Amino acid sequence: MRNSSKRSTDLIAVERDHRGHRHHRARQASQKSDCKPIFLYDEASNELETPMLLQPQTIALLFTVILLAVTAYFLLGSVPLLTLKHDNPMDSRFIRSFYLTYFRIAFCAAVVTALSYGFAGKPLFALGATAIGLLTLLLRHRLISKMDQLNEKIRANDTAAMAAFHKTHKSAIVINLVQLLAILYSLGSF
């Protein structure tokens, strides 16, 4: 068994020179060469080294972090909007467009995250990301239609509609927080 500190010199590069001839030589990873490496193999185990490609697990982690960033960004962006009184139709239109943007981006991120978990061999987490995507679609349909109905009443200066809009906004934030916690939990699997 070889020492892991000598790992970089244990690699044999099979290279082609400018004439297409193969050359086998030991080289360190930081050493430059005129020849282009075709593949690397470990001399001790006679196994090919995989090139620097992203593994499915790493891709799943990447998309989970993207989903986390999207969810956290919109969660943190929606909390200050609670300070609005929702008495102005412009406030409700802005919040509606804010959530529409969030639902679109979160759905796309959830779908790609679910697919990446599937390729990484984590079916339960793929189901969880799929559930987030489906919940996003459901919320988009219900929340936006409710905001539209309340916006009409807000234009008529209905104070009950203003309170209902504020309550709807709070419930969207709570649901977003639960999604964020689920995503954080999934990161614990890596």
C-alpha positions in Angstrom: 0.0 0.0 0.0 1.4 3.3 -1.0 1.5 6.5 1.1 -1.3 8.9 0.2 1.2 11.8 0.3 2.8 10.3 -2.8 -0.5 9.9 -4.6 0.2 12.6 -7.2 3.4 10.9 -8.3 1.7 7.4 -8.5 -0.4 8.5 -11.4 0.6 7.4 -14.9 -0.5 9.6 -17.7 -1.1 8.0 -21.1 -0.6 10.9 -23.4 -0.4 11.6 -27.1 2.2 13.8 -28.5 1.7 16.1 -31.5 2.3 13.1 -33.9 -0.4 11.0 -32.1 2.1 8.6 -30.5 1.3 7.3 -27.0 3.7 7.9 -24.1 3.4 6.4 -20.6 5.0 8.4 -17.9 4.7 9.2 -14.3 3.9 12.8 -13.6 2.6 15.0 -10.8 -0.8 16.6 -11.1 0.7 20.1 -11.1 3.4 19.3 -13.8 2.6 20.8 -17.3 3.3 18.7 -20.4 3.4 19.3 -24.1 1.2 16.2 -24.5 -2.6 16.1 -23.7 -3.6 13.4 -21.2 -6.1 10.9 -22.4 -6.7 9.1 -19.1 -5.1 8.5 -15.8 -4.7 5.3 -13.9 -3.4 4.4 -10.5 -0.3 2.3 -10.8 -0.8 0.6 -7.4 -4.3 -0.7 -8.2 -4.2 -0.7 -12.0 -7.5 1.1 -12.1 -8.5 4.0 -14.2 -8.9 7.3 -12.4 -12.2 9.1 -13.2 -11.7 12.5 -14.7 -12.8 15.6 -12.8 -16.5 15.2 -13.5 -19.3 16.0 -11.1 -20.8 12.9 -9.5 -24.6 12.7 -9.2 -24.4 13.2 -5.5 -22.5 16.5 -6.0 -25.0 17.7 -8.6 -27.9 16.9 -6.2 -26.1 18.9 -3.5 -25.6 21.8 -6.0 -29.3 22.0 -6.9 -30.3 21.5 -3.3 -28.2 24.6 -2.4 -29.8 26.5 -5.3 -33.3 25.6 -4.1 -32.2 26.6 -0.6 -30.9 30.0 -1.8 -34.1 30.7 -3.8 -36.3 29.8 -0.8 -34.2 31.7 1.7 -34.0 34.8 -0.6 -37.7 35.0 -1.1 -38.5 34.2 2.5 -36.2 37.0 3.7 -37.6 39.3 1.0 -41.2 38.7 2.0 -40.9 39.3 5.7 -40.3 43.1 5.3 -43.3 43.3 3.1 -45.4 42.6 6.2 -44.9 46.2 7.2 -47.1 47.3 4.4 -50.6 48.1 5.4 -52.1 46.5 2.3 -54.5 49.4 2.0 -53.2 50.4 -1.4 -53.9 48.3 -4.5 -50.3 48.9 -5.5 -49.0 47.1 -2.4 -51.1 44.0 -3.1 -50.1 44.0 -6.8 -46.4 44.2 -5.8 -46.7 41.3 -3.3 -48.6 39.3 -5.9 -45.9 39.8 -8.5 -43.2 39.0 -5.9 -44.9 35.7 -5.1 -45.5 34.9 -8.8 -41.7 35.3 -9.4 -40.9 33.1 -6.4 -43.3 30.4 -7.5 -41.9 30.2 -11.0 -38.2 30.1 -9.8 -38.9 27.7 -6.9 -40.9 25.3 -9.1 -38.0 25.1 -11.7 -35.4 24.7 -8.9 -37.5 22.0 -7.2 -38.0 20.0 -10.5 -34.3 20.1 -11.2 -33.5 19.2 -7.6 -35.9 16.2 -7.7 -34.3 15.0 -11.0 -30.8 15.3 -9.5 -31.8 13.3 -6.4 -33.3 10.7 -8.7 -30.0 10.4 -10.6 -28.1 10.3 -7.3 -30.1 7.3 -6.1 -32.0 9.1 -3.3 -35.6 8.4 -4.1 -37.0 9.7 -0.8 -35.3 13.0 -1.2 -36.4 13.1 -4.9 -40.0 12.6 -3.6 -39.4 15.4 -1.1 -38.2 17.8 -3.8 -41.1 16.7 -6.0 -43.5 17.5 -3.1 -42.0 21.0 -2.8 -42.5 21.5 -6.5 -46.1 20.3 -6.3 -46.8 22.4 -3.2 -45.4 25.4 -5.1 -47.8 24.8 -8.0 -50.7 24.4 -5.6 -49.8 27.5 -3.6 -49.3 29.5 -6.8 -52.9 28.6 -7.9 -54.6 29.1 -4.6 -52.6 32.0 -3.2 -52.5 34.1 -6.4 -56.2 33.6 -7.0 -57.0 34.6 -3.4 -54.8 37.6 -3.7 -56.6 38.6 -6.9 -60.0 38.4 -5.2 -58.8 40.4 -2.2 -57.2 43.0 -4.4 -60.5 43.7 -6.0 -62.0 44.3 -2.5 -59.1 46.4 -1.5 -59.8 48.7 -4.4 -63.2 49.2 -2.9 -61.6 50.1 0.5 -62.8 47.0 2.2 -60.9 46.8 5.5 -61.7 43.2 6.1 -60.1 42.4 2.7 -56.9 44.2 3.8 -56.7 42.1 7.0 -57.4 38.9 5.0 -54.6 39.9 2.5 -52.2 40.4 5.4 -53.2 37.0 6.9 -52.7 35.3 3.5 -49.3 36.9 3.2 -48.4 35.6 6.7 -49.5 32.1 5.9 -47.4 32.1 2.7 -44.4 33.1 4.8 -45.0 30.3 7.3 -45.3 27.7 4.4 -42.1 29.1 2.9 -40.3 28.7 6.2 -41.5 25.1 6.5 -40.1 24.4 3.0 -36.8 26.1 4.0 -36.5 23.8 7.0 -37.2 20.7 4.8 -34.5 21.8 2.4 -32.1 22.3 5.3 -32.9 18.8 6.6 -32.1 17.3 3.2 -28.7 19.0 3.3 -27.9 16.9 6.3 -27.9 13.8 4.1 -24.7 14.9 2.4 
